[in-house]
Amino acid sequence: MAWTLLIIAGLFEVLFVTFMKLSNGFKQKGFTLLCIVTGGLSFYLLSLSLLAIPIGTAYAIWAGIGAAGSVIVGMIFFKESKQVIRLLFLAFIVTGVVGLKVSSS
């Protein structure tokens, strides 16, 4: 269950940063509120996962999901660069997250 909570926390982290972008510097009240809610949920679920998963592993995976997910969202919805080098480093992040999960079992 802790791993599921951690993954969901990472997905909320992606939503958090996406809504932060859409808030236009916290000028758009609706997106600002969504940013606050999803950020809070992300931290809350991360804190629950820390009850069963080592802090270093949990934080690195949470941050990795957030970073990789944010890059993907940026590429798909905000027309950010899809250069091969960016995709390569994105693959490194994903590999690191998977490696931490596998080595924690």
Buried (B, 14 or more C-beta within 10 A) or exposed (E): EBBEBBBBBBBBBBBBBBBBBBBEEEEBEEBBEBBBBBBEBBBEBBEBBBEEBEEEBBBBBBBBBBBBBBBBBBBEEEEBEEEEEBEEBBEEBBEBBEEBBEEEE
